[in-house]
């Protein structure tokens, strides 16, 4: 028996394949129908992108209104660094957490066994922590730990800050660090060349001054952001469902 590596489709074999074709007029009708459908899909995607852009503009406008005249304080007085060192046990597993750049949130990494961790330091993460990935903080690797992230672990490349009660919220601070000014400050606090040579310094982060409107104003802003995020997620889910249906829609077009 020949292995699959030796199997090839020859040109003369393709020429012998028979396919069922509808009448030419029916083919043209199908093409028009599919093109109209694809045009509508593109309209939906364009509308979604516009809504996302507009919603971010709304948040930025609200943010700038809140920080106008607000006091600026160093991070060490607002959300000091808190690192929860873990004693590694060989028999235990340690699910790690990752942070995406450009403000795209957290993601879950596979768990490491204690043996795989070895001598590497790990730090426990709790929900609502303000997280910085020190290698790529300058390009927006900043996030708030979500409830589902609680109890996961980060390497020494993670900096965990905990806002002081009634002073600041993680969500507001995270939004600030993803603004133009916030990213500029993180860039200045991350000296070095490009890529992995740019590392956010602990002391430099502690000394970055951030705007602190009243706690009630921050809560109002967080609520607004939460509603907009929910709206965006619903639209993204709708687009994914539509994309999943597209193959069956096209199949129906060619079998009707």
ROLUMLO-855751 format. One record per residue (C-alpha): residue in three letters; x, y, z. Coordinates in nm, 3 decimals. Each point is the difference from the previous one (the first is absolute). Layout:
BEGIN
R, aa, x, y, z
R, Ala, X, Y, Z
...
//
This chain:
BEGIN
R, aa, x, y, z
R, Unk, 0.000, 0.000, 0.000
R, Unk, 0.134, 0.340, -0.093
R, Unk, 0.037, 0.260, 0.272
R, Unk, -0.209, 0.314, -0.012
R, Unk, 0.315, 0.201, -0.070
R, Unk, 0.013, -0.162, -0.348
R, Unk, -0.361, 0.074, -0.089
R, Unk, -0.041, 0.289, -0.244
R, Unk, -0.285, 0.142, -0.206
R, Unk, 0.086, -0.006, -0.367
R, Unk, -0.117, 0.253, -0.257
R, Unk, -0.171, -0.265, -0.209
R, Unk, -0.192, -0.119, 0.306
R, Unk, -0.133, 0.350, 0.063
R, Unk, -0.118, 0.020, -0.360
R, Unk, -0.215, -0.312, 0.056
R, Unk, -0.181, 0.137, 0.304
R, Unk, -0.367, 0.071, -0.071
R, Unk, -0.182, 0.279, 0.179
R, Unk, -0.364, 0.091, -0.007
R, Unk, -0.064, 0.350, -0.131
R, Unk, -0.331, 0.184, -0.004
R, Unk, -0.111, 0.189, -0.306
R, Unk, 0.208, 0.306, -0.088
R, Unk, -0.280, 0.236, 0.098
R, Unk, -0.028, -0.173, 0.337
R, Unk, 0.379, 0.032, 0.052
R, Unk, -0.023, 0.374, -0.065
R, Unk, -0.289, 0.031, 0.244
R, Unk, 0.202, -0.183, 0.269
R, Unk, 0.303, 0.226, -0.057
R, Unk, -0.217, 0.312, 0.036
R, Unk, -0.160, -0.138, 0.317
R, Unk, 0.338, -0.089, 0.156
R, Unk, 0.149, 0.339, -0.091
R, Unk, -0.297, 0.177, 0.160
R, Unk, 0.040, -0.214, 0.312
R, Unk, 0.374, 0.071, 0.024
R, Unk, -0.071, 0.370, -0.044
R, Unk, -0.242, -0.006, 0.293
R, Unk, 0.253, -0.187, 0.213
R, Unk, 0.258, 0.267, -0.075
R, Unk, -0.252, 0.271, 0.091
R, Unk, -0.060, -0.169, 0.337
R, Unk, 0.374, -0.023, 0.065
R, Unk, 0.053, 0.365, -0.094
R, Unk, -0.287, 0.104, 0.227
R, Unk, 0.149, -0.205, 0.285
R, Unk, 0.340, 0.166, -0.044
R, Unk, -0.161, 0.345, -0.005
R, Unk, -0.195, -0.077, 0.318
R, Unk, 0.317, -0.118, 0.175
R, Unk, 0.185, 0.314, -0.110
R, Unk, -0.286, 0.227, 0.106
R, Unk, -0.042, -0.173, 0.336
R, Unk, 0.371, 0.046, 0.074
R, Unk, -0.035, 0.367, -0.088
R, Unk, -0.286, 0.026, 0.250
R, Unk, 0.218, -0.155, 0.271
R, Unk, 0.293, 0.228, -0.080
R, Unk, -0.224, 0.305, 0.012
R, Unk, -0.140, -0.105, 0.340
R, Unk, 0.351, -0.078, 0.126
R, Unk, 0.143, 0.340, -0.096
R, Unk, -0.291, 0.178, 0.165
R, Unk, 0.062, -0.192, 0.323
R, Unk, 0.374, 0.067, 0.017
R, Unk, -0.033, 0.370, -0.077
R, Unk, 0.123, 0.168, 0.318
R, Unk, 0.053, -0.335, 0.176
R, Unk, 0.294, -0.050, 0.234
R, Unk, 0.295, -0.206, -0.126
R, Unk, 0.168, -0.240, 0.242
R, Unk, 0.287, -0.249, -0.033
R, Unk, -0.104, -0.361, -0.046
R, Unk, 0.169, -0.100, 0.327
R, Unk, -0.259, 0.209, 0.189
R, Unk, -0.295, -0.107, -0.216
R, Unk, 0.056, -0.366, -0.091
R, Unk, 0.317, -0.131, 0.161
R, Unk, 0.179, -0.307, -0.126
R, Unk, -0.103, -0.324, 0.170
R, Unk, 0.175, -0.325, -0.084
R, Unk, -0.136, -0.320, 0.153
R, Unk, 0.296, -0.238, -0.007
R, Unk, -0.082, -0.369, -0.034
R, Unk, 0.189, -0.289, 0.157
R, Unk, 0.025, -0.252, -0.282
R, Unk, -0.098, -0.359, 0.078
R, Unk, 0.100, -0.272, -0.245
R, Unk, -0.330, -0.188, 0.040
R, Unk, -0.219, 0.301, -0.085
R, Unk, -0.103, 0.164, -0.328
R, Unk, 0.023, 0.373, -0.068
R, Unk, -0.232, 0.144, -0.270
R, Unk, 0.166, 0.308, -0.147
R, Unk, -0.154, 0.321, -0.128
R, Unk, 0.103, 0.201, -0.304
R, Unk, -0.063, 0.362, -0.103
R, Unk, -0.059, 0.104, -0.359
R, Unk, 0.148, 0.320, -0.136
R, Unk, -0.206, 0.297, -0.123
R, Unk, -0.246, -0.022, 0.289
R, Unk, -0.152, -0.329, -0.114
R, Unk, -0.024, -0.151, 0.347
R, Unk, 0.115, -0.321, 0.162
R, Unk, 0.013, -0.358, -0.124
R, Unk, 0.055, -0.336, 0.169
R, Unk, 0.315, -0.203, -0.049
R, Unk, 0.025, -0.375, 0.067
R, Unk, 0.082, -0.101, 0.355
R, Unk, 0.360, -0.078, 0.086
R, Unk, 0.095, -0.273, 0.242
R, Unk, 0.220, 0.090, 0.293
R, Unk, 0.283, -0.193, -0.167
R, Unk, -0.040, 0.208, -0.319
R, Unk, 0.003, 0.324, 0.199
R, Unk, 0.327, -0.100, 0.161
R, Unk, 0.178, 0.298, 0.151
R, Unk, -0.205, 0.256, -0.192
R, Unk, -0.185, 0.245, 0.223
R, Unk, -0.377, 0.016, -0.025
R, Unk, -0.240, 0.254, 0.148
R, Unk, -0.367, -0.059, 0.077
R, Unk, -0.256, 0.220, -0.171
R, Unk, -0.335, 0.103, 0.143
R, Unk, -0.308, 0.138, -0.171
R, Unk, 0.006, 0.377, -0.054
R, Unk, 0.379, 0.027, 0.012
R, Unk, 0.147, 0.255, -0.239
R, Unk, 0.255, -0.195, -0.204
R, Unk, 0.302, 0.107, -0.204
R, Unk, 0.210, -0.231, -0.218
R, Unk, 0.332, 0.178, 0.043
R, Unk, 0.149, -0.098, -0.338
R, Unk, -0.288, 0.139, -0.207
R, Unk, -0.168, 0.249, 0.232
R, Unk, 0.116, 0.277, -0.235
R, Unk, -0.228, -0.143, -0.273
R, Unk, -0.305, -0.041, 0.219
R, Unk, 0.056, -0.333, 0.178
R, Unk, -0.213, 0.127, 0.289
R, Unk, -0.315, -0.167, 0.132
R, Unk, -0.234, -0.049, 0.293
R, Unk, -0.017, -0.354, 0.140
R, Unk, -0.350, -0.137, -0.053
R, Unk, -0.190, -0.228, 0.242
R, Unk, 0.094, -0.302, -0.215
R, Unk, 0.370, 0.099, 0.034
R, Unk, -0.013, -0.019, 0.381
R, Unk, 0.255, -0.243, 0.141
R, Unk, 0.212, -0.024, -0.313
R, Unk, 0.369, 0.083, -0.003
R, Unk, 0.234, 0.238, -0.174
R, Unk, 0.375, -0.013, -0.045
R, Unk, 0.251, 0.260, 0.111
R, Unk, -0.097, 0.192, -0.315
R, Unk, -0.333, 0.088, 0.161
R, Unk, -0.046, 0.302, 0.221
R, Unk, -0.314, -0.005, 0.212
R, Unk, -0.139, 0.323, 0.140
R, Unk, -0.294, 0.023, 0.239
R, Unk, -0.188, 0.333, 0.014
R, Unk, -0.066, 0.144, 0.342
R, Unk, -0.367, -0.018, 0.105
R, Unk, -0.203, 0.314, -0.063
R, Unk, 0.295, 0.155, -0.187
R, Unk, 0.015, -0.168, -0.340
R, Unk, -0.140, -0.290, -0.200
R, Unk, 0.192, -0.249, -0.212
R, Unk, -0.228, 0.053, -0.299
R, Unk, 0.046, 0.378, -0.005
R, Unk, 0.377, -0.025, 0.042
R, Unk, 0.023, -0.263, -0.272
R, Unk, -0.194, 0.223, -0.239
R, Unk, 0.231, 0.290, 0.084
R, Unk, 0.313, -0.203, -0.076
R, Unk, -0.143, -0.092, -0.340
R, Unk, -0.054, 0.364, -0.099
R, Unk, 0.264, 0.189, -0.196
R, Unk, 0.136, 0.162, 0.316
R, Unk, 0.000, -0.326, 0.195
R, Unk, 0.189, -0.188, -0.271
R, Unk, 0.248, 0.286, -0.028
R, Unk, 0.067, -0.018, 0.373
R, Unk, 0.046, -0.378, -0.016
R, Unk, 0.237, 0.046, -0.292
R, Unk, 0.213, 0.245, 0.197
R, Unk, 0.000, -0.242, 0.293
R, Unk, 0.119, -0.281, -0.231
R, Unk, 0.349, 0.101, -0.114
R, Unk, 0.203, -0.191, -0.254
R, Unk, -0.024, -0.093, -0.365
R, Unk, -0.289, -0.162, -0.182
R, Unk, -0.189, -0.316, 0.092
R, Unk, 0.131, -0.208, 0.286
R, Unk, 0.268, 0.252, 0.088
R, Unk, -0.265, 0.240, 0.133
R, Unk, -0.092, -0.094, 0.354
R, Unk, -0.229, 0.190, 0.234
R, Unk, 0.189, 0.093, 0.316
R, Unk, -0.162, -0.059, 0.340
R, Unk, 0.104, 0.333, 0.147
R, Unk, -0.083, 0.179, -0.324
R, Unk, -0.354, -0.139, 0.008
R, Unk, -0.043, 0.101, 0.363
R, Unk, 0.090, 0.358, -0.087
R, Unk, -0.232, 0.039, -0.300
R, Unk, -0.262, 0.260, 0.089
R, Unk, -0.359, -0.084, -0.088
R, Unk, -0.318, 0.215, 0.006
R, Unk, -0.231, -0.073, 0.293
R, Unk, -0.353, 0.138, -0.036
R, Unk, -0.239, -0.075, 0.285
R, Unk, -0.066, -0.365, 0.076
R, Unk, -0.369, 0.044, -0.088
R, Unk, 0.094, 0.144, -0.340
R, Unk, 0.226, -0.297, -0.065
R, Unk, -0.282, -0.241, 0.087
R, Unk, -0.231, 0.188, -0.239
R, Unk, 0.262, -0.026, -0.275
R, Unk, 0.050, -0.373, 0.066
R, Unk, -0.374, -0.057, -0.028
R, Unk, -0.009, 0.184, -0.333
R, Unk, 0.296, -0.202, -0.127
R, Unk, -0.162, -0.326, 0.114
R, Unk, -0.318, 0.077, -0.193
R, Unk, 0.195, 0.088, -0.315
R, Unk, 0.215, -0.313, 0.033
R, Unk, -0.313, -0.214, 0.032
R, Unk, -0.145, 0.160, -0.312
R, Unk, 0.323, -0.065, -0.192
R, Unk, 0.015, -0.364, 0.111
R, Unk, -0.360, -0.059, -0.108
R, Unk, 0.076, 0.137, -0.346
R, Unk, 0.320, -0.206, -0.024
R, Unk, -0.194, -0.315, 0.096
R, Unk, -0.261, 0.080, -0.264
R, Unk, 0.273, 0.037, -0.267
R, Unk, 0.156, -0.333, 0.104
R, Unk, -0.337, -0.175, -0.021
R, Unk, -0.061, 0.153, -0.341
R, Unk, 0.343, -0.113, -0.124
R, Unk, -0.071, -0.350, 0.129
R, Unk, -0.325, -0.009, -0.201
R, Unk, 0.163, 0.126, -0.320
R, Unk, 0.118, -0.343, -0.128
R, Unk, -0.348, -0.149, 0.037
R, Unk, -0.154, 0.306, -0.169
R, Unk, 0.235, -0.037, -0.296
R, Unk, -0.066, -0.374, -0.012
R, Unk, -0.372, 0.071, -0.017
R, Unk, 0.060, 0.244, -0.285
R, Unk, 0.164, -0.272, -0.209
R, Unk, -0.247, -0.277, 0.085
R, Unk, -0.331, 0.181, -0.027
//
